Amino acid sequence: MNSKYSNLFESLTFKNGITIKNRVVMAPMTTWSSNDDYTISDEEVNYFKRRVNGVGLVITGCTHVQQNGIGFTHEFAAYDDKFTPSLRKLADAAKSGGAPALLQIFHAGNKALPSLTPNGEVVSSSAVETEATGFAPSVLPRELSHDEIMEVIHAFGETTRRAIEAGFDGVEIHGAHGFLLQNFFSPFFNKRDDQWGGSLESRLRFPLAVVEELKNVIKKHATKPFILGYRISPDEHEEGGLRMKDTYELINRLIEEDVDYVHASLADALSSKPVDSQDEKTYLELIVEHVNGRVPVMAAGSMVTADNVATALGKGLSLAAVGHGLIMNPDWVEKVQNGKEAEIETSIKISKVSNLELPEKLWGIIQASGPWFNIEE
């Protein structure tokens, strides 16, 4: 192995005692690959088994905690006990490489797909119209009532219980990408005037209530150390949207709540900067500086090569979540370990797709995604 990549292979011990062997994380990625009944498909099992060897930690793509929280077609479900056998199948595959595996849990909020929600009704913190994305149409969601909010919090807890029963080593709360937790935290999307909105303190109440619920469930049901992580998007592009000063406070409160790590989802971990950036510092540098060693910081975002990851870790990042790199190079970690980092592909070669164990639906999405991936003949 080239010595300049030695920082990738340092172990890390979370404060709950779980130790991972290196700093490379299989990033949580949606695969659009469940069976029609929202159970894990054999294709997805094979996809994970092909990629988990070598990484220090595995995080699954997101699973919805309620029926009205589906954000993607063919997204595996976890909102009912009937899905526990499916989750166990996924946990076994995700852990098959020897690394701990986390289940990422979420509610899509105003980005839920009307075609897949009961009565086509999309819910959010407030009735604020959303922009269309490549995956979800523009909708005017319905504001959740207080009782419904309590039901969502309970649903996050129930899904965490299922994760424990299925054999996962932890959960990651997906509070990023404009999904429900961010709908509540965002001053743009949360226009409520009750205890769940308005001031920063009130906008923090829902995400922190979810964290508190999960901690209680973990304490009650987990028989061994269980990781609790939280994923954030640092700000929003909308005028009047989320900005870094609020995100710093969210991070402070998450650390006070004793989460095991904070995960920043970035477009490009090495170059992306805040919407209202006043200097040359990137999100990664600002967040690492703000956290100041209080908790491990993970980041995802266009880290495809070994140099990308080594550079990010050199800037104080604790854990590097590699997504596209592992899709294109299932043996990414082994290549770096064996001094073959020059063989890491940065594009998908159509002639080699059959060797990648890509679920058919995922390959279809990749082909239709335009600039999302470089595709070569």
LUMVEX-882540 format. One record per residue (C-alpha): residue number from 0; residue in three letters; x, z, y. Coordinates in steps of 0.001 Angstrom, whole numbers, padded with zeros to 6 digits, always signed. Layout:
! LUMVEX-882540
NUM	ALA	X	Z	Y
...
! end
This chain:
! LUMVEX-882540
0	MET	+000000	+000000	+000000
1	ASN	+001157	-000779	+003516
2	SER	+002003	+002559	+005183
3	LYS	+000156	+001600	+008380
4	TYR	-003088	+002077	+006436
5	SER	-002269	+005549	+005174
6	ASN	-004841	+007092	+007548
7	LEU	-007610	+005320	+005619
8	PHE	-006721	+007299	+002511
9	GLU	-006663	+010826	+003865
10	SER	-009250	+013112	+002300
11	LEU	-011924	+014854	+004389
12	THR	-013725	+018103	+003589
13	PHE	-017106	+018739	+005194
14	LYS	-017829	+022278	+006291
15	ASN	-020194	+022710	+003333
16	GLY	-017200	+022248	+001012
17	ILE	-017801	+018690	-000206
18	THR	-014521	+016743	-000157
19	ILE	-014313	+012954	-000060
20	LYS	-011169	+011146	-001117
21	ASN	-010794	+008779	+001834
22	ARG	-012207	+007800	+005231
23	VAL	-013908	+004535	+004186
24	VAL	-017699	+004761	+003946
25	MET	-020034	+002171	+002478
26	ALA	-022243	+001648	+005523
27	PRO	-026020	+001932	+005206
28	MET	-027333	-001622	+004993
29	THR	-030820	-002934	+004433
30	THR	-030900	-005333	+001503
31	TRP	-034541	-006590	+001609
32	SER	-034335	-006386	-002174
33	SER	-036865	-003927	-003590
34	ASN	-039427	-004891	-006177
35	ASP	-042882	-005715	-004853
36	ASP	-043991	-002130	-005570
37	TYR	-041159	-000787	-003356
38	THR	-039077	+000472	-006289
39	ILE	-035374	-000269	-006636
40	SER	-034661	-003643	-008199
41	ASP	-032019	-004322	-010831
42	GLU	-030399	-006690	-008324
43	GLU	-029934	-003831	-005854
44	VAL	-028514	-001590	-008581
45	ASN	-025939	-004273	-009440
46	TYR	-025157	-004783	-005733
47	PHE	-024259	-001100	-005373
48	LYS	-022317	-000835	-008626
49	ARG	-020184	-003777	-007512
50	ARG	-019246	-002134	-004195
51	VAL	-018939	+001626	-004626
52	ASN	-015572	+001705	-006393
53	GLY	-012899	+002975	-004066
54	VAL	-014935	+004148	-001068
55	GLY	-014970	+007805	-000086
56	LEU	-018707	+008030	+000633
57	VAL	-021755	+005841	+000011
58	ILE	-024831	+005671	+002266
59	THR	-027837	+003684	+001103
60	GLY	-029953	+001465	+003315
61	CYS	-032919	+003152	+004934
62	THR	-036044	+004234	+003079
63	HIS	-039323	+005073	+004810
64	VAL	-040790	+008570	+004646
65	GLN	-044381	+007449	+005314
66	GLN	-046390	+004365	+004410
67	ASN	-046719	+003382	+008072
68	GLY	-042963	+003538	+008654
69	ILE	-041769	+000359	+006914
70	GLY	-039246	-001520	+009038
71	PHE	-038246	-004368	+006708
72	THR	-039819	-006459	+003995
73	HIS	-038923	-005402	+000447
74	GLU	-037602	-002049	+001629
75	PHE	-037504	+000536	-001151
76	ALA	-039806	+003520	-000619
77	ALA	-039486	+007285	-000889
78	TYR	-042758	+008558	+000601
79	ASP	-044316	+009746	-002678
80	ASP	-043178	+011569	-005812
81	LYS	-043953	+008430	-007814
82	PHE	-040801	+006907	-006281
83	THR	-038471	+009659	-007526
84	PRO	-037507	+007770	-010736
85	SER	-036671	+004732	-008579
86	LEU	-034568	+006908	-006272
87	ARG	-032787	+008395	-009285
88	LYS	-031915	+004881	-010441
89	LEU	-030438	+004169	-006997
90	ALA	-028567	+007486	-006851
91	ASP	-026978	+006805	-010245
92	ALA	-025831	+003354	-009096
93	ALA	-024581	+004594	-005711
94	LYS	-022596	+007413	-007368
95	SER	-021216	+005248	-010177
96	GLY	-017893	+004781	-008384
97	GLY	-017255	+008520	-008232
98	ALA	-017983	+009045	-004514
99	PRO	-020835	+011194	-003158
100	ALA	-023939	+009205	-002188
101	LEU	-026383	+009836	+000642
102	LEU	-029951	+008567	+001004
103	GLN	-030682	+007279	+004515
104	ILE	-034216	+008236	+005573
105	PHE	-036277	+007011	+008496
106	HIS	-039611	+006072	+009986
107	ALA	-039545	+002704	+011750
108	GLY	-041854	+003883	+014557
109	ASN	-042625	+001118	+017012
110	LYS	-040532	-001302	+014939
111	ALA	-042710	-000920	+011855
112	LEU	-044136	-004143	+010437
113	PRO	-047897	-004377	+011183
114	SER	-048362	-006579	+008123
115	LEU	-047146	-003731	+005910
116	THR	-048701	-000703	+007645
117	PRO	-052152	+000696	+006756
118	ASN	-054769	-001109	+008897
119	GLY	-051907	-002887	+010680
120	GLU	-051516	+000156	+012930
121	VAL	-048037	+000813	+014321
122	VAL	-047346	+004301	+015714
123	SER	-044782	+005698	+018120
124	SER	-044148	+008502	+020588
125	SER	-046243	+006677	+023198
126	ALA	-048247	+003490	+023652
127	VAL	-045371	+001489	+025157
128	GLU	-045142	-002184	+024253
129	THR	-042070	-003191	+022293
130	GLU	-039987	-006333	+022438
131	ALA	-039985	-008610	+019416
132	THR	-036851	-008453	+017280
133	GLY	-035578	-010740	+014573
134	PHE	-037364	-008503	+012067
135	ALA	-040417	-007093	+013869
136	PRO	-043004	-008598	+016254
137	SER	-043858	-007279	+019698
138	VAL	-046596	-004663	+019359
139	LEU	-048435	-002049	+021395
140	PRO	-048151	+001038	+019179
141	ARG	-050597	+003932	+019064
142	GLU	-049384	+007323	+020308
143	LEU	-049071	+009907	+017550
144	SER	-051170	+013060	+017873
145	HIS	-049636	+016518	+017591
146	ASP	-050991	+016948	+014062
147	GLU	-049597	+013564	+013026
148	ILE	-046188	+014508	+014410
149	MET	-046226	+017619	+012238
150	GLU	-047123	+015419	+009251
151	VAL	-044150	+013136	+009947
152	ILE	-041796	+016121	+010146
153	HIS	-043163	+017357	+006808
154	ALA	-042740	+013865	+005324
155	PHE	-039044	+013831	+006252
156	GLY	-038729	+017143	+004429
157	GLU	-040576	+015906	+001350
158	THR	-038366	+012822	+001152
159	THR	-035305	+015056	+001354
160	ARG	-036665	+017114	-001537
161	ARG	-037008	+013881	-003531
162	ALA	-033431	+012948	-002636
163	ILE	-032267	+016277	-004043
164	GLU	-034339	+015822	-007204
165	ALA	-033033	+012255	-007619
166	GLY	-029425	+013453	-007598
167	PHE	-028224	+012356	-004175
168	ASP	-025474	+014397	-002517
169	GLY	-027099	+014343	+000908
170	VAL	-029294	+012502	+003364
171	GLU	-028645	+010706	+006614
172	ILE	-031410	+010851	+009218
173	HIS	-031674	+007428	+010868
174	GLY	-032209	+008346	+014512
175	ALA	-030849	+005028	+015819
176	HIS	-031911	+001396	+016354
177	GLY	-035075	+002241	+018286
178	PHE	-036860	+003725	+015269
179	LEU	-039249	+006693	+015502
180	LEU	-036758	+009477	+016213
181	GLN	-035270	+007427	+019033
182	ASN	-038791	+006553	+020270
183	PHE	-039245	+010256	+020966
184	PHE	-035765	+010809	+022398
185	SER	-035943	+007792	+024713
186	PRO	-037180	+008309	+028292
187	PHE	-038324	+004664	+028266
188	PHE	-040490	+004838	+025153
189	ASN	-041611	+008477	+025374
190	LYS	-044160	+008859	+028193
191	ARG	-045864	+011958	+026788
192	ASP	-046746	+014948	+028926
193	ASP	-047113	+017499	+026131
194	GLN	-044468	+019545	+024289
195	TRP	-043131	+016363	+022644
196	GLY	-042190	+014452	+025779
197	GLY	-041294	+014474	+029463
198	SER	-038182	+016556	+030027
199	LEU	-034989	+016060	+028034
200	GLU	-035707	+019321	+026243
201	SER	-039146	+018082	+025187
202	ARG	-037816	+014660	+024142
203	LEU	-035271	+016414	+021926
204	ARG	-037949	+018521	+020256
205	PHE	-039058	+016012	+017590
206	PRO	-035613	+014944	+016317
207	LEU	-034442	+018559	+016251
208	ALA	-037629	+019639	+014448
209	VAL	-036855	+017052	+011760
210	VAL	-033317	+018430	+011417
211	GLU	-034678	+021984	+011163
212	GLU	-037206	+020947	+008508
213	LEU	-034506	+019282	+006443
214	LYS	-032257	+022327	+006669
215	ASN	-035092	+024488	+005330
216	VAL	-035790	+022074	+002466
217	ILE	-032092	+021891	+001577
218	LYS	-031832	+025678	+001577
219	LYS	-034897	+025956	-000658
220	HIS	-034263	+023144	-003135
221	ALA	-030556	+022239	-003256
222	THR	-028565	+024027	-005939
223	LYS	-025192	+022755	-004695
224	PRO	-023746	+021674	-001326
225	PHE	-025834	+018891	+000231
226	ILE	-024742	+016774	+003189
227	LEU	-026968	+016331	+006264
228	GLY	-025906	+013591	+008678
229	TYR	-027577	+012057	+011738
230	ARG	-027236	+008477	+012981
231	ILE	-027530	+007650	+016684
232	SER	-027605	+004653	+018991
233	PRO	-025837	+005901	+022128
234	ASP	-028015	+004143	+024708
235	GLU	-030663	+001461	+025318
236	HIS	-030512	-001736	+027347
237	GLU	-033870	-001152	+029075
238	GLU	-033906	-000043	+032713
239	GLY	-034839	+003632	+032531
240	GLY	-033837	+003795	+028872
241	LEU	-031565	+006159	+027013
242	ARG	-028150	+006765	+028553
243	MET	-024981	+008544	+027469
244	LYS	-025613	+011765	+029384
245	ASP	-028712	+012416	+027249
246	THR	-026891	+011361	+024082
247	TYR	-024136	+013877	+024794
248	GLU	-026798	+016595	+024861
249	LEU	-028326	+015342	+021599
250	ILE	-024880	+015498	+020003
251	ASN	-024378	+019045	+021308
252	ARG	-027701	+020140	+019847
253	LEU	-027042	+018450	+016508
254	ILE	-023724	+020284	+016272
255	GLU	-025506	+023549	+017115
256	GLU	-027954	+022761	+014305
257	ASP	-024965	+022503	+011949
258	VAL	-025256	+018869	+010873
259	ASP	-022338	+017763	+008728
260	TYR	-021513	+014660	+010770
261	VAL	-022732	+012436	+013595
262	HIS	-022844	+008678	+012965
263	ALA	-022702	+006260	+015918
264	SER	-024146	+002823	+015179
265	LEU	-022326	+000330	+017409
266	ALA	-022248	-003440	+017789
267	ASP	-018455	-003333	+017757
268	ALA	-016783	+000017	+017159
269	LEU	-013562	-001050	+018872
270	SER	-014946	-002707	+021985
271	SER	-018599	-001821	+022717
272	LYS	-019108	+000092	+025965
273	PRO	-022051	+001939	+027525
274	VAL	-024729	-000019	+029378
275	ASP	-023753	+001588	+032678
276	SER	-020029	+001779	+031926
277	GLN	-017903	+002765	+034897
278	ASP	-014522	+002557	+033209
279	GLU	-012710	+001026	+030258
280	LYS	-013632	+003655	+027674
281	THR	-015629	+002534	+024659
282	TYR	-018517	+004381	+023038
283	LEU	-016175	+005404	+020239
284	GLU	-013619	+006902	+022614
285	LEU	-016271	+008672	+024693
286	ILE	-018067	+010167	+021680
287	VAL	-014863	+011295	+019962
288	GLU	-013739	+012864	+023243
289	HIS	-017088	+014627	+023734
290	VAL	-017305	+015933	+020161
291	ASN	-013715	+017155	+020433
292	GLY	-013304	+017970	+016770
293	ARG	-016467	+020075	+016476
294	VAL	-017876	+017879	+013689
295	PRO	-016746	+014705	+011884
296	VAL	-017671	+011514	+013749
297	MET	-018562	+008391	+011803
298	ALA	-019000	+004967	+013374
299	ALA	-020163	+001589	+012161
300	GLY	-019750	-001714	+013916
301	SER	-017830	-004887	+013068
302	MET	-014980	-003153	+011267
303	VAL	-014214	-005853	+008725
304	THR	-010429	-005765	+008263
305	ALA	-008060	-002949	+007345
306	ASP	-006534	-003235	+010812
307	ASN	-009980	-002687	+012385
308	VAL	-010483	+000504	+010400
309	ALA	-006941	+001822	+010926
310	THR	-007261	+001244	+014684
311	ALA	-010591	+003100	+014871
312	LEU	-009262	+006041	+012859
313	GLY	-006207	+006048	+015122
314	LYS	-008538	+006607	+018079
315	GLY	-009787	+009845	+016548
316	LEU	-012687	+008561	+014449
317	SER	-013197	+010674	+011322
318	LEU	-015028	+008175	+009110
319	ALA	-015302	+004392	+009278
320	ALA	-018499	+002831	+007917
321	VAL	-017721	-000633	+006551
322	GLY	-020744	-002891	+006059
323	HIS	-020187	-006636	+006292
324	GLY	-016642	-006171	+004992
325	LEU	-017993	-004759	+001716
326	ILE	-020691	-007410	+001442
327	MET	-018006	-010098	+001639
328	ASN	-015373	-008100	-000292
329	PRO	-016898	-005793	-002916
330	ASP	-013357	-004643	-003771
331	TRP	-012368	-004092	-000110
332	VAL	-010788	-000678	-000704
333	GLU	-008827	-001786	-003762
334	LYS	-007399	-004734	-001818
335	VAL	-006054	-002389	+000870
336	GLN	-004746	+000101	-001688
337	ASN	-002913	-002630	-003572
338	GLY	-001260	-004162	-000520
339	LYS	-003541	-007201	-000646
340	GLU	-005282	-006664	+002700
341	ALA	-004433	-010263	+003654
342	GLU	-006916	-011348	+000963
343	ILE	-009864	-009657	+002711
344	GLU	-012419	-012350	+003501
345	THR	-013970	-012412	+006989
346	SER	-016558	-015014	+006065
347	ILE	-018807	-015711	+003110
348	LYS	-017727	-018720	+001108
349	ILE	-020736	-020365	-000496
350	SER	-018605	-021372	-003456
351	LYS	-017927	-017677	-004185
352	VAL	-021394	-016207	-003623
353	SER	-022082	-016006	-007342
354	ASN	-019218	-013507	-007651
355	LEU	-020559	-011174	-004961
356	GLU	-023610	-009757	-006780
357	LEU	-025778	-010382	-003706
358	PRO	-029513	-009881	-004270
359	GLU	-031316	-013185	-003827
360	LYS	-033451	-011962	-000924
361	LEU	-030395	-010570	+000890
362	TRP	-028557	-013870	+000504
363	GLY	-031624	-015617	+001937
364	ILE	-031625	-013304	+004975
365	ILE	-027890	-013860	+005497
366	GLN	-028314	-017621	+005405
367	ALA	-031185	-017470	+007901
368	SER	-029454	-015031	+010258
369	GLY	-027394	-017472	+012302
370	PRO	-024344	-015706	+013788
371	TRP	-024818	-012501	+011770
372	PHE	-022256	-013731	+009223
373	ASN	-019680	-016471	+009156
374	ILE	-020617	-018755	+006297
375	GLU	-018258	-021411	+004969
376	GLU	-018599	-024047	+002285
! end
